[in-house]
Every structure is written in C-alpha cells, then in structure tokens.
C-alpha cells in the first residue's frame, strides 16, 4: 500500500468523517463569517488525510492575513465552548506549513536564501517555539476564554520567524527539546524565543537577525 493509499484510507475513517460533520456543525452554529469558514475548509484540506480534501469549501474566499484567520479561529472556538472539539480541530490546523496557524511565523529572505543553499532534501523549516507548545498555550486561552491574551500570544508568534536548519541541526534541537520550551520560559517576560537553539549550541549567526 502506497503512502497516498494510507492517507486516503485515513481520510475515510469514521473518526475523520465525524470531525468533518463536527466542523460543519461548528460553522453553522457559530454563524461563522463566510471568509473564515472558507479558509477553515482550505486549512482542513491541506493533506489527503484531512476531512475537506478535494471537498467543496463552505463560504467565500476573501483576502486576509494569516494572523487574522488565526485570531478568528480562536475567537469562534471560545464562543463555541467545546474543549474536546477545540483540541481535535487545533490538532488538524497545525499539521501543515501552509495552514494559517503555522504561516503566521514569517520566513525572512535571509532564511529563504539559506534553505536554497542547504537544499530542500537536506533542510527543514523549524519553528523556534514548537507548534505543539503553542497549540497547548492557545488551548489554555480558549479554556479560560481569554481572547485578549490569545491575540497577544499570536501577535508575539508573528514576530518569531521560521528558521532554515539542516536536518542534522534539527535533530540536535529535537534531541534537546522537541515539542516544548525550557521549564520556566515565559514569552510575556521577554525570554529568548531562540533558547532551544542556544542550549543546543546552534551557531547564533543562523538565527539572530534572520
């Protein structure tokens, strides 16, 4: 069985199809703005195994920045008040680089040039603040219904660029801390967002002033 076949089978599993039904209910019950529901469907079709892959989008496409979509996702999830659904949805919305919640991290020209030098087969785009860490932070804000704090955190993330690392550098960082930040690290206190790289010994010229 090929990878495509496995992903297709995943898309047709009851759990994925149930998520699709739940997303449609979420859109309908919150009376979601058409531009947000459209982008939500796009983000949930980024991979073959996702519920809206090659499915008709609900809503209407409008040009907005990824940070705007990300904030609206959180606002609607706070209003919806279903933490189990919020977790399942954010799990799906943080899978691919093309999705709004991951694209809020910019890719500076210096890093794009470095990735070309490394080569796509030998490099990875790395988030200094792991996506899984940010997902847990956002879930905590959804649970406490703190939209203002969620927006502040998303604005903070939008200032933290993606960094082009070699696969070897990426492995070193992940061996240290893969899905979390060091204990006690606090974004609100201005702690260094690149601390995982510092602790691993990655050359600071790679990520400072990117």
C-alpha positions as CSV (number, residue, x, y, z in Angstrom):
1,X,0.0,0.0,0.0
2,X,1.4,3.4,-1.0
3,X,1.5,6.4,1.3
4,X,-1.2,8.0,-0.8
5,X,-3.4,5.0,-0.2
6,X,-2.8,5.1,3.5
7,X,-3.7,8.8,3.7
8,X,-6.8,8.2,1.6
9,X,-7.8,5.4,4.0
10,X,-7.2,7.7,6.9
11,X,-9.5,10.4,5.3
12,X,-12.3,7.9,5.0
13,X,-12.1,6.6,8.6
14,X,-15.1,7.2,10.8
15,X,-13.1,9.5,13.1
16,X,-12.1,11.8,10.2
17,X,-15.6,11.8,8.8
18,X,-17.0,12.6,12.2
19,X,-14.7,15.5,12.5
20,X,-16.0,16.8,9.2
21,X,-19.5,16.6,10.5
22,X,-18.5,18.4,13.7
23,X,-16.7,21.2,11.7
24,X,-19.8,21.8,9.6
25,X,-21.9,22.0,12.8
26,X,-19.3,24.4,14.3
27,X,-19.5,26.6,11.2
28,X,-23.3,26.6,11.3
29,X,-23.9,27.0,15.0
30,X,-21.5,29.9,15.3
31,X,-22.8,31.6,12.1
32,X,-19.2,31.8,11.1
33,X,-18.3,34.6,8.6
34,X,-18.0,33.1,5.1
35,X,-14.4,34.2,4.7
36,X,-13.4,32.4,7.9
37,X,-15.3,29.2,7.1
38,X,-13.8,29.1,3.6
39,X,-10.2,29.4,5.0
40,X,-11.0,26.8,7.6
41,X,-12.0,24.4,4.9
42,X,-8.9,25.2,3.0
43,X,-6.7,24.5,6.0
44,X,-8.5,21.3,6.6
45,X,-7.8,20.1,3.1
46,X,-4.0,20.6,3.1
47,X,-3.3,16.9,3.2
48,X,-5.0,13.9,1.6
49,X,-6.0,12.5,5.1
50,X,-7.8,15.7,6.1
51,X,-11.6,15.9,6.1
52,X,-12.1,18.5,3.4
53,X,-9.5,17.2,0.9
54,X,-11.0,17.9,-2.6
55,X,-14.3,18.9,-0.9
56,X,-16.3,22.0,-1.7
57,X,-15.4,24.9,0.5
58,X,-18.1,26.4,2.8
59,X,-18.2,30.1,2.5
60,X,-16.4,32.6,0.3
61,X,-12.8,33.4,-0.3
62,X,-11.6,36.8,0.8
63,X,-8.0,38.1,1.1
64,X,-6.9,38.3,4.8
65,X,-3.7,37.9,6.6
66,X,-2.9,34.6,8.3
67,X,-2.8,36.3,11.7
68,X,-6.4,37.5,11.1
69,X,-7.6,34.0,10.3
70,X,-5.7,32.5,13.3
71,X,-7.3,35.0,15.7
72,X,-10.8,34.4,14.3
73,X,-10.3,30.6,14.7
74,X,-9.6,31.2,18.4
75,X,-12.5,33.6,18.8
76,X,-15.0,31.2,17.4
77,X,-13.7,28.3,19.4
78,X,-14.0,30.4,22.6
79,X,-17.6,31.2,21.7
80,X,-18.3,27.5,20.8
81,X,-17.2,26.4,24.3
82,X,-16.3,22.8,23.5
83,X,-12.8,21.9,24.6
84,X,-12.8,18.4,23.1
85,X,-13.7,19.8,19.7
86,X,-11.2,22.7,20.1
87,X,-8.3,20.2,20.7
88,X,-9.3,18.0,17.8
89,X,-9.6,21.0,15.5
90,X,-6.3,22.6,16.5
91,X,-4.6,19.2,16.1
92,X,-5.7,19.3,12.5
93,X,-4.9,23.0,12.0
94,X,-1.3,22.7,12.9
95,X,-0.2,19.8,10.7
96,X,1.0,21.6,7.5
97,X,3.2,24.6,6.8
98,X,0.6,26.1,4.5
99,X,-2.0,26.4,7.3
100,X,-2.8,29.8,8.9
101,X,-1.7,28.9,12.4
102,X,1.8,28.0,11.1
103,X,2.2,30.6,8.4
104,X,1.9,33.4,10.9
105,X,5.6,32.8,11.5
106,X,7.3,34.7,8.7
107,X,10.1,33.4,6.5
108,X,12.7,36.2,6.2
109,X,14.6,36.4,2.9
110,X,17.8,35.5,4.6
111,X,16.3,32.2,5.7
112,X,14.8,31.5,2.3
113,X,18.2,32.0,0.8
114,X,19.8,29.7,3.4
115,X,17.2,27.0,2.6
116,X,18.1,27.2,-1.1
117,X,21.8,26.8,-0.1
118,X,21.0,23.8,2.1
119,X,18.6,22.2,-0.4
120,X,15.1,21.1,0.4
121,X,16.2,17.5,0.7
122,X,18.7,18.4,3.4
123,X,16.9,21.1,5.3
124,X,13.8,21.7,7.3
125,X,11.8,24.8,8.3
126,X,11.9,24.9,12.1
127,X,9.7,26.9,14.5
128,X,11.9,28.2,17.4
129,X,8.8,28.0,19.5
130,X,7.4,24.5,18.8
131,X,4.0,24.3,17.2
132,X,2.8,21.8,19.8
133,X,3.8,24.1,22.6
134,X,1.9,27.0,21.0
135,X,-1.1,24.7,20.5
136,X,-1.3,23.9,24.2
137,X,-1.0,27.6,25.1
138,X,-3.8,28.5,22.8
139,X,-6.0,25.7,24.2
140,X,-5.4,27.2,27.7
141,X,-6.6,30.6,26.5
142,X,-9.6,29.0,24.9
143,X,-10.4,27.2,28.1
144,X,-10.1,30.4,30.2
145,X,-12.0,32.4,27.4
146,X,-9.1,34.9,27.3
147,X,-9.3,36.1,23.8
148,X,-7.2,39.2,24.5
149,X,-4.3,37.0,25.8
150,X,-4.7,34.6,22.9
151,X,-4.4,37.5,20.4
152,X,-1.3,38.9,22.3
153,X,0.3,35.5,22.0
154,X,-0.5,35.2,18.3
155,X,0.9,38.7,17.7
156,X,4.1,37.5,19.6
157,X,4.4,34.4,17.4
158,X,4.1,36.6,14.3
159,X,7.3,38.2,15.3
160,X,9.2,34.9,15.6
161,X,10.5,33.8,12.2
162,X,10.8,30.3,10.9
163,X,14.5,29.2,10.7
164,X,16.1,27.1,8.0
165,X,18.1,24.4,9.6
166,X,19.9,21.4,8.2
167,X,18.4,18.1,9.2
168,X,21.4,17.5,11.4
169,X,20.9,20.8,13.2
170,X,17.2,20.0,13.5
171,X,17.9,16.6,15.1
172,X,20.2,18.2,17.6
173,X,17.5,20.7,18.6
174,X,14.8,18.0,18.9
175,X,17.1,15.8,21.0
176,X,17.2,18.7,23.5
177,X,13.6,19.9,23.4
178,X,11.3,18.8,20.5
179,X,7.8,19.9,21.5
180,X,8.3,22.2,24.4
181,X,10.2,25.2,25.8
182,X,12.6,25.1,28.8
183,X,10.9,25.0,32.2
184,X,10.1,28.5,33.4
185,X,10.4,30.1,29.9
186,X,8.0,33.0,29.7
187,X,7.1,34.8,26.5
188,X,5.4,37.7,28.4
189,X,8.7,38.4,30.3
190,X,10.6,38.7,27.1
191,X,12.5,35.4,27.4
192,X,14.6,34.5,24.4
193,X,12.5,32.7,21.8
194,X,15.6,31.0,20.4
195,X,16.6,29.5,23.7
196,X,16.3,25.9,22.3
197,X,19.0,26.8,19.7
198,X,21.2,28.4,22.4
199,X,21.0,25.4,24.6
200,X,21.8,23.1,21.7
201,X,24.8,25.2,20.5
202,X,23.5,26.1,17.1
203,X,25.6,28.9,15.6
204,X,23.8,32.2,16.5
205,X,24.6,33.7,13.1
206,X,22.0,31.3,11.7
207,X,19.0,32.6,13.7
208,X,20.0,36.0,15.1
209,X,18.8,39.0,13.0
210,X,17.3,36.5,10.5
